């Protein structure tokens, strides 16, 4: 691993960004909203963090960006996937499958040893 929490296939946040941009090119603020929505409010990403990640991903050749000054009063940088980004997104599938196996194992452990009885609904 090159950095804490980063494997050769990238990080979860990178996969989220790649997924979003695969579906549609976006500017930074829209990416923040979509990432935070996909994470259901858990560990919301801050603008400074997102832009650092985007710059790193662009430097790694995973993203491309252009200034969009036609669709807004503000000049905004719009990000989209490069060919390398599409390949990284496809490679991320193995990472996701492996994580699901681990999570399933942990869930089974909790179900076996810490399963709490369901609370009955009162009518």
Steps between C-alpha positions, in 0.01 A plus 500: 500500500631839410299695759301408802166364382597500133546177315614452145139535384444830680268590783127470556457873447683471167265222394200713595636792298574276202151348519338844504710630213443184296131583508540871427776763500470729802651804663641492852196623693271245329755228579499597868121475512492166317782342704339609826163372381644160406662478843163574664648774716775280644839667494403796281777620274614860529575714195873526574530124529306437181702744294824348629375155395389631160840661437676177599273294275556739211876484555476118494321526165165367630310822432499780249357843559399804300371842591130543432418868469194458277245340733540721803578847616802343669792335331496143623737215439309199371654158561457187292662158485801432287556160344728416795218602735263256334761224539548588870124491550482154342795381714321625811241227457738241649568725800126544558435125476780428749366761742151350475639157594670650806189695600281191461736306726487774763122519476473123551726531806276769649187303417641194676650659811320829549160446347245697697140387504279705276276746674137418439290774348221630717175579330 
